Amino acid sequence: MERCSTGKKIYYSIHDAEEALIDAWGRNHYREGGGPIGIYECHDCGHYHWTSREPMNENLKKALEDGSISKAQQANDWWHKLK
């Protein structure tokens, strides 16, 4: 993964950043109030990065509310147990 001069991972499109953000939430158990929740366009490199600052990405919010993230986390937990 390529990095920006700020040290953050570069996502070339907002779609790629959003997909990776939701996937990361499915693979990790972020504590309440922690972890990345949004995406922004970087003034330094012109690409996209994650942020822990509000506002929360709308599709991430929907995935948290509809249980998709929880299901992905459970599947990931089982995958690691059975590995």
MMTF fields as JSON, N, C-alpha, C and O atoms, coordinates in Angstrom:
{
  "mmtfVersion": "1.0.0",
  "mmtfProducer": "UNKNOWN",
  "numBonds": 331,
  "numAtoms": 332,
  "numGroups": 83,
  "numChains": 1,
  "numModels": 1,
  "chainsPerModel": [1],
  "groupsPerChain": [83],
  "chainIdList": ["A"],
  "bondAtomList": [4, 2, 8, 6, 12, 10, 16, 14, 20, 18, 24, 22, 28, 26, 32, 30, 36, 34, 40, 38, 44, 42, 48, 46, 52, 50, 56, 54, 60, 58, 64, 62, 68, 66, 72, 70, 76, 74, 80, 78, 84, 82, 88, 86, 92, 90, 96, 94, 100, 98, 104, 102, 108, 106, 112, 110, 116, 114, 120, 118, 124, 122, 128, 126, 132, 130, 136, 134, 140, 138, 144, 142, 148, 146, 152, 150, 156, 154, 160, 158, 164, 162, 168, 166, 172, 170, 176, 174, 180, 178, 184, 182, 188, 186, 192, 190, 196, 194, 200, 198, 204, 202, 208, 206, 212, 210, 216, 214, 220, 218, 224, 222, 228, 226, 232, 230, 236, 234, 240, 238, 244, 242, 248, 246, 252, 250, 256, 254, 260, 258, 264, 262, 268, 266, 272, 270, 276, 274, 280, 278, 284, 282, 288, 286, 292, 290, 296, 294, 300, 298, 304, 302, 308, 306, 312, 310, 316, 314, 320, 318, 324, 322, 328, 326],
  "bondOrderList": [1, 1, 1, 1, 1, 1, 1, 1, 1, 1, 1, 1, 1, 1, 1, 1, 1, 1, 1, 1, 1, 1, 1, 1, 1, 1, 1, 1, 1, 1, 1, 1, 1, 1, 1, 1, 1, 1, 1, 1, 1, 1, 1, 1, 1, 1, 1, 1, 1, 1, 1, 1, 1, 1, 1, 1, 1, 1, 1, 1, 1, 1, 1, 1, 1, 1, 1, 1, 1, 1, 1, 1, 1, 1, 1, 1, 1, 1, 1, 1, 1, 1],
  "groupList": [{"groupName": "MET", "atomNameList": ["N", "CA", "C", "O"], "elementList": ["N", "C", "C", "O"], "formalChargeList": [0, 0, 0, 0], "bondAtomList": [1, 0, 2, 1, 3, 2], "bondOrderList": [1, 1, 2], "singleLetterCode": "M", "chemCompType": "L-PEPTIDE LINKING"}, {"groupName": "GLU", "atomNameList": ["N", "CA", "C", "O"], "elementList": ["N", "C", "C", "O"], "formalChargeList": [0, 0, 0, 0], "bondAtomList": [1, 0, 2, 1, 3, 2], "bondOrderList": [1, 1, 2], "singleLetterCode": "E", "chemCompType": "L-PEPTIDE LINKING"}, {"groupName": "ARG", "atomNameList": ["N", "CA", "C", "O"], "elementList": ["N", "C", "C", "O"], "formalChargeList": [0, 0, 0, 0], "bondAtomList": [1, 0, 2, 1, 3, 2], "bondOrderList": [1, 1, 2], "singleLetterCode": "R", "chemCompType": "L-PEPTIDE LINKING"}, {"groupName": "CYS", "atomNameList": ["N", "CA", "C", "O"], "elementList": ["N", "C", "C", "O"], "formalChargeList": [0, 0, 0, 0], "bondAtomList": [1, 0, 2, 1, 3, 2], "bondOrderList": [1, 1, 2], "singleLetterCode": "C", "chemCompType": "L-PEPTIDE LINKING"}, {"groupName": "SER", "atomNameList": ["N", "CA", "C", "O"], "elementList": ["N", "C", "C", "O"], "formalChargeList": [0, 0, 0, 0], "bondAtomList": [1, 0, 2, 1, 3, 2], "bondOrderList": [1, 1, 2], "singleLetterCode": "S", "chemCompType": "L-PEPTIDE LINKING"}, {"groupName": "THR", "atomNameList": ["N", "CA", "C", "O"], "elementList": ["N", "C", "C", "O"], "formalChargeList": [0, 0, 0, 0], "bondAtomList": [1, 0, 2, 1, 3, 2], "bondOrderList": [1, 1, 2], "singleLetterCode": "T", "chemCompType": "L-PEPTIDE LINKING"}, {"groupName": "GLY", "atomNameList": ["N", "CA", "C", "O"], "elementList": ["N", "C", "C", "O"], "formalChargeList": [0, 0, 0, 0], "bondAtomList": [1, 0, 2, 1, 3, 2], "bondOrderList": [1, 1, 2], "singleLetterCode": "G", "chemCompType": "PEPTIDE LINKING"}, {"groupName": "LYS", "atomNameList": ["N", "CA", "C", "O"], "elementList": ["N", "C", "C", "O"], "formalChargeList": [0, 0, 0, 0], "bondAtomList": [1, 0, 2, 1, 3, 2], "bondOrderList": [1, 1, 2], "singleLetterCode": "K", "chemCompType": "L-PEPTIDE LINKING"}, {"groupName": "ILE", "atomNameList": ["N", "CA", "C", "O"], "elementList": ["N", "C", "C", "O"], "formalChargeList": [0, 0, 0, 0], "bondAtomList": [1, 0, 2, 1, 3, 2], "bondOrderList": [1, 1, 2], "singleLetterCode": "I", "chemCompType": "L-PEPTIDE LINKING"}, {"groupName": "TYR", "atomNameList": ["N", "CA", "C", "O"], "elementList": ["N", "C", "C", "O"], "formalChargeList": [0, 0, 0, 0], "bondAtomList": [1, 0, 2, 1, 3, 2], "bondOrderList": [1, 1, 2], "singleLetterCode": "Y", "chemCompType": "L-PEPTIDE LINKING"}, {"groupName": "HIS", "atomNameList": ["N", "CA", "C", "O"], "elementList": ["N", "C", "C", "O"], "formalChargeList": [0, 0, 0, 0], "bondAtomList": [1, 0, 2, 1, 3, 2], "bondOrderList": [1, 1, 2], "singleLetterCode": "H", "chemCompType": "L-PEPTIDE LINKING"}, {"groupName": "ASP", "atomNameList": ["N", "CA", "C", "O"], "elementList": ["N", "C", "C", "O"], "formalChargeList": [0, 0, 0, 0], "bondAtomList": [1, 0, 2, 1, 3, 2], "bondOrderList": [1, 1, 2], "singleLetterCode": "D", "chemCompType": "L-PEPTIDE LINKING"}, {"groupName": "ALA", "atomNameList": ["N", "CA", "C", "O"], "elementList": ["N", "C", "C", "O"], "formalChargeList": [0, 0, 0, 0], "bondAtomList": [1, 0, 2, 1, 3, 2], "bondOrderList": [1, 1, 2], "singleLetterCode": "A", "chemCompType": "L-PEPTIDE LINKING"}, {"groupName": "LEU", "atomNameList": ["N", "CA", "C", "O"], "elementList": ["N", "C", "C", "O"], "formalChargeList": [0, 0, 0, 0], "bondAtomList": [1, 0, 2, 1, 3, 2], "bondOrderList": [1, 1, 2], "singleLetterCode": "L", "chemCompType": "L-PEPTIDE LINKING"}, {"groupName": "TRP", "atomNameList": ["N", "CA", "C", "O"], "elementList": ["N", "C", "C", "O"], "formalChargeList": [0, 0, 0, 0], "bondAtomList": [1, 0, 2, 1, 3, 2], "bondOrderList": [1, 1, 2], "singleLetterCode": "W", "chemCompType": "L-PEPTIDE LINKING"}, {"groupName": "ASN", "atomNameList": ["N", "CA", "C", "O"], "elementList": ["N", "C", "C", "O"], "formalChargeList": [0, 0, 0, 0], "bondAtomList": [1, 0, 2, 1, 3, 2], "bondOrderList": [1, 1, 2], "singleLetterCode": "N", "chemCompType": "L-PEPTIDE LINKING"}, {"groupName": "PRO", "atomNameList": ["N", "CA", "C", "O"], "elementList": ["N", "C", "C", "O"], "formalChargeList": [0, 0, 0, 0], "bondAtomList": [1, 0, 2, 1, 3, 2], "bondOrderList": [1, 1, 2], "singleLetterCode": "P", "chemCompType": "L-PEPTIDE LINKING"}, {"groupName": "GLN", "atomNameList": ["N", "CA", "C", "O"], "elementList": ["N", "C", "C", "O"], "formalChargeList": [0, 0, 0, 0], "bondAtomList": [1, 0, 2, 1, 3, 2], "bondOrderList": [1, 1, 2], "singleLetterCode": "Q", "chemCompType": "L-PEPTIDE LINKING"}],
  "groupTypeList": [0, 1, 2, 3, 4, 5, 6, 7, 7, 8, 9, 9, 4, 8, 10, 11, 12, 1, 1, 12, 13, 8, 11, 12, 14, 6, 2, 15, 10, 9, 2, 1, 6, 6, 6, 16, 8, 6, 8, 9, 1, 3, 10, 11, 3, 6, 10, 9, 10, 14, 5, 4, 2, 1, 16, 0, 15, 1, 15, 13, 7, 7, 12, 13, 1, 11, 6, 4, 8, 4, 7, 12, 17, 17, 12, 15, 11, 14, 14, 10, 7, 13, 7],
  "groupIdList": [1, 2, 3, 4, 5, 6, 7, 8, 9, 10, 11, 12, 13, 14, 15, 16, 17, 18, 19, 20, 21, 22, 23, 24, 25, 26, 27, 28, 29, 30, 31, 32, 33, 34, 35, 36, 37, 38, 39, 40, 41, 42, 43, 44, 45, 46, 47, 48, 49, 50, 51, 52, 53, 54, 55, 56, 57, 58, 59, 60, 61, 62, 63, 64, 65, 66, 67, 68, 69, 70, 71, 72, 73, 74, 75, 76, 77, 78, 79, 80, 81, 82, 83],
  "secStructList": [7, 7, 5, 7, 6, 6, 1, 7, 5, 7, 5, 1, 1, 2, 2, 2, 2, 2, 2, 2, 2, 2, 2, 2, 2, 2, 2, 7, 7, 7, 7, 6, 6, 7, 1, 7, 7, 3, 3, 3, 3, 7, 6, 6, 6, 1, 1, 3, 3, 3, 3, 1, 1, 1, 1, 7, 7, 2, 2, 2, 2, 2, 2, 2, 2, 6, 6, 2, 2, 2, 2, 2, 2, 2, 2, 2, 2, 2, 2, 2, 2, 2, 7],
  "xCoordList": [0.849, 0.0, 0.895, 1.823, 0.597, 1.35, 0.962, -0.166, 1.903, 1.656, 1.876, 2.682, 1.142, 1.219, 2.422, 2.988, 2.802, 3.888, 3.524, 4.398, 2.221, 1.763, 1.933, 1.79, 2.242, 2.407, 1.155, 1.196, 0.04, -1.213, -1.303, -0.712, -2.061, -2.289, -3.073, -3.954, -2.73, -3.408, -4.482, -4.24, -5.665, -6.735, -7.006, -7.222, -6.997, -7.095, -8.506, -8.689, -9.5, -10.882, -11.607, -11.22, -12.651, -13.451, -14.102, -14.286, -14.446, -15.042, -14.067, -14.446, -12.816, -11.801, -11.592, -11.467, -11.556, -11.354, -12.525, -12.332, -13.734, -14.933, -15.004, -15.318, -14.715, -14.732, -13.713, -14.01, -12.52, -11.475, -11.845, -11.544, -12.494, -12.918, -13.929, -13.79, -14.93, -15.959, -15.359, -15.713, -14.458, -13.771, -12.945, -12.929, -12.268, -11.452, -12.329, -11.938, -13.502, -14.417, -14.891, -15.124, -15.035, -15.439, -14.344, -14.634, -13.096, -11.96, -11.479, -10.766, -11.846, -11.34, -12.479, -13.613, -12.163, -13.125, -12.636, -11.897, -13.063, -12.66, -13.452, -14.643, -12.781, -13.474, -14.415, -14.23, -15.421, -16.376, -15.644, -14.858, -15.916, -15.257, -13.863, -13.163, -13.447, -12.113, -12.199, -13.257, -11.103, -11.04, -11.453, -12.03, -11.156, -11.5, -13.0, -13.633, -13.56, -14.997, -15.337, -16.472, -14.364, -14.654, -13.546, -12.497, -13.808, -12.877, -12.776, -13.764, -11.573, -11.397, -10.388, -9.545, -10.488, -9.53, -8.367, -8.565, -7.164, -5.954, -5.508, -5.476, -5.167, -4.669, -3.229, -2.782, -2.498, -1.096, -0.95, -0.192, -1.677, -1.488, -2.67, -2.539, -3.822, -4.994, -5.767, -6.735, -5.348, -6.036, -6.838, -7.007, -7.325, -8.224, -7.561, -6.741, -7.937, -7.449, -8.62, -9.678, -8.401, -9.375, -9.107, -8.003, -10.154, -10.003, -10.882, -11.89, -10.493, -11.313, -12.227, -12.965, -12.177, -13.009, -14.365, -14.505, -15.361, -16.707, -16.644, -15.721, -17.605, -18.771, -18.44, -17.494, -19.252, -19.087, -19.54, -20.535, -18.815, -19.172, -20.57, -20.852, -21.434, -22.83, -22.962, -23.788, -22.167, -22.264, -21.718, -22.206, -20.72, -20.24, -21.333, -21.582, -21.977, -23.063, -24.182, -24.685, -24.565, -25.61, -25.184, -25.979, -23.923, -23.419, -23.378, -23.607, -23.094, -23.113, -24.543, -24.81, -25.459, -26.857, -27.568, -28.388, -27.265, -27.987, -27.355, -27.855, -26.264, -25.648, -24.604, -24.018, -24.362, -23.378, -21.986, -21.268, -21.605, -20.273, -20.159, -19.158, -21.179, -21.171, -21.038, -20.284, -21.769, -21.691, -20.301, -19.761, -19.724, -18.374, -17.352, -16.419, -17.521, -16.607, -16.701, -15.683, -17.931, -18.117, -17.493, -16.832, -17.696, -17.11, -15.585, -14.92, -15.043, -13.592, -13.053, -11.997, -13.779, -13.366, -13.321, -12.368, -14.353, -14.38, -13.269, -12.65, -13.01, -11.949, -10.614, -9.829, -10.361, -9.107, -9.063, -7.997, -10.211, -10.247, -9.988, -9.336, -10.494, -10.397, -9.151, -8.89, -8.419, -7.226, -6.153, -5.091],
  "yCoordList": [-1.176, 0.0, 1.24, 1.365, 2.115, 3.365, 4.317, 4.285, 5.15, 6.094, 7.532, 7.817, 8.417, 9.863, 10.418, 9.727, 11.639, 12.277, 12.437, 12.642, 12.341, 12.412, 11.072, 10.991, 10.011, 8.676, 7.823, 6.635, 8.414, 7.658, 6.864, 7.231, 5.761, 4.952, 5.772, 6.558, 5.567, 6.263, 5.355, 4.18, 5.917, 5.273, 6.183, 7.383, 5.62, 6.423, 6.893, 7.814, 6.271, 6.722, 6.671, 5.936, 7.455, 7.453, 6.077, 5.612, 5.433, 4.093, 3.084, 2.292, 3.116, 2.205, 2.449, 1.504, 3.721, 4.068, 3.584, 3.055, 3.767, 3.353, 1.834, 1.314, 1.132, -0.337, -0.87, -1.789, -0.289, -0.714, -0.363, -1.123, 0.781, 1.206, 0.216, -0.223, -0.125, -1.06, -2.447, -3.129, -2.861, -4.144, -4.157, -5.154, -3.058, -2.973, -3.101, -3.743, -2.499, -2.62, -4.064, -4.516, -4.788, -6.192, -7.1, -8.168, -6.693, -7.505, -7.134, -7.917, -5.973, -5.483, -5.163, -4.93, -5.155, -4.756, -3.429, -3.392, -2.344, -1.027, -0.697, -0.993, -0.086, 0.304, 1.463, 2.176, 1.643, 2.721, 4.059, 4.36, 4.839, 6.137, 6.052, 7.061, 4.848, 4.672, 4.119, 3.674, 4.15, 3.611, 4.619, 5.659, 4.309, 5.216, 5.195, 4.14, 6.357, 6.426, 7.208, 7.164, 7.919, 8.76, 8.744, 8.126, 9.441, 9.527, 10.989, 11.723, 11.398, 12.768, 12.804, 11.917, 13.843, 14.052, 14.861, 15.925, 14.359, 14.966, 16.164, 16.092, 17.256, 18.445, 18.259, 18.948, 17.336, 17.113, 16.259, 16.607, 15.142, 14.213, 14.174, 13.661, 14.711, 14.713, 13.407, 13.265, 12.45, 11.162, 11.096, 12.108, 9.915, 9.765, 9.003, 8.111, 9.377, 8.742, 8.556, 9.164, 7.694, 7.52, 8.547, 9.078, 8.814, 9.684, 9.176, 8.508, 9.496, 9.144, 10.309, 10.23, 11.371, 12.554, 12.443, 11.823, 13.064, 13.145, 13.95, 14.743, 13.759, 12.887, 11.447, 11.183, 10.535, 9.126, 8.917, 9.495, 8.102, 7.738, 7.112, 6.232, 7.558, 7.102, 5.594, 4.944, 5.041, 3.595, 2.773, 1.673, 3.286, 2.62, 2.648, 1.649, 3.787, 3.932, 2.924, 2.276, 2.796, 1.838, 0.404, -0.388, 0.072, -1.287, -1.597, -2.74, -0.611, -0.805, -0.994, -1.844, -0.196, -0.255, -1.525, -2.069, -2.009, -3.189, -4.52, -5.587, -4.454, -5.665, -6.3, -7.32, -5.721, -6.289, -6.355, -7.337, -5.317, -5.267, -6.355, -7.068, -6.477, -7.482, -8.893, -9.712, -9.172, -10.49, -10.738, -11.837, -9.727, -9.869, -10.093, -10.879, -9.405, -9.586, -11.005, -11.629, -11.517, -12.881, -13.892, -14.834, -13.707, -14.611, -14.562, -15.596, -13.375, -13.22, -13.876, -14.508, -13.727, -14.37, -15.888, -16.531, -16.465, -17.912, -18.348, -19.389, -17.574, -17.906, -18.009, -18.921, -17.069, -17.1, -18.276, -18.843, -18.645, -19.777, -21.1, -21.991, -21.22, -22.477, -22.559, -23.596, -21.526, -21.444, -22.408, -22.455],
  "zCoordList": [0.0, 0.0, 0.0, 0.8, -0.888, -0.999, 0.141, 0.635, 0.543, 1.635, 1.186, 0.301, 1.819, 1.608, 2.381, 3.228, 2.097, 2.854, 4.329, 5.171, 4.639, 6.032, 6.744, 7.964, 5.974, 6.54, 6.464, 6.781, 6.047, 5.973, 4.677, 3.661, 4.735, 3.538, 2.516, 2.866, 1.253, 0.158, -0.432, -0.708, -0.619, -1.371, -2.557, -2.386, -3.755, -4.969, -5.288, -6.085, -4.675, -4.87, -3.537, -2.629, -3.439, -2.213, -2.038, -0.914, -3.152, -3.095, -2.487, -1.625, -2.937, -2.384, -0.896, -0.117, -0.505, 0.906, 1.753, 2.847, 1.243, 1.967, 2.097, 3.167, 1.017, 1.04, 2.054, 2.817, 2.054, 2.99, 4.429, 5.349, 4.628, 5.965, 6.543, 7.685, 5.765, 6.227, 6.453, 7.414, 5.573, 5.744, 7.033, 7.754, 7.315, 8.542, 9.781, 10.755, 9.75, 10.886, 11.045, 12.166, 9.94, 10.003, 10.53, 11.07, 10.383, 10.834, 12.227, 12.856, 12.72, 14.008, 14.963, 14.547, 16.224, 17.253, 17.823, 18.806, 17.186, 17.678, 18.932, 19.025, 19.888, 21.115, 20.8, 19.813, 21.644, 21.433, 21.429, 22.328, 20.415, 20.301, 19.707, 19.62, 19.293, 18.716, 17.312, 16.868, 16.633, 15.283, 14.24, 14.557, 12.996, 11.907, 11.637, 11.686, 11.355, 11.081, 9.824, 9.35, 9.286, 8.136, 7.111, 7.298, 6.025, 4.902, 4.501, 4.52, 4.138, 3.652, 2.521, 2.389, 1.707, 0.633, 1.185, 1.771, 0.998, 1.545, 0.701, -0.527, 1.372, 0.684, 0.221, -0.696, 0.844, 0.475, -0.785, -1.69, -0.841, -1.964, -2.934, -4.045, -2.523, -3.389, -3.405, -4.153, -2.583, -2.505, -1.204, -0.524, -0.864, 0.284, 1.42, 1.203, 2.636, 3.856, 4.811, 4.655, 5.809, 6.893, 7.976, 8.102, 8.758, 9.916, 11.051, 10.821, 12.261, 13.43, 13.808, 14.79, 13.039, 13.319, 12.633, 11.579, 13.267, 12.695, 11.403, 11.214, 10.521, 10.635, 10.236, 9.495, 10.753, 10.405, 8.958, 8.521, 8.238, 6.877, 6.884, 7.697, 5.991, 5.973, 5.742, 6.382, 4.845, 4.59, 5.75, 6.008, 6.45, 7.662, 8.721, 9.396, 8.86, 9.835, 9.552, 10.47, 8.283, 7.9, 8.213, 8.719, 7.91, 8.161, 9.652, 10.048, 10.474, 11.929, 12.417, 13.266, 11.874, 12.309, 11.855, 12.595, 10.643, 10.145, 10.569, 10.214, 11.324, 11.851, 10.942, 11.302, 9.779, 8.841, 9.442, 9.254, 10.162, 10.777, 11.842, 11.906, 12.666, 13.733, 13.159, 13.684, 12.083, 11.439, 10.873, 11.002, 10.251, 9.69, 10.798, 10.632, 11.93, 13.064, 13.608, 13.904, 13.741, 14.228, 13.273, 13.712, 11.988, 10.994, 11.063, 10.986, 11.208, 11.304, 12.571, 12.547, 13.676, 14.935, 14.778, 15.219, 14.148, 13.932, 12.995, 13.213, 11.967, 11.025, 11.758, 11.503, 12.67, 13.433, 14.412, 14.648, 14.981, 15.911, 15.191, 15.734, 13.988, 13.245, 12.368, 11.758, 12.305, 11.455, 11.871, 11.251]
}
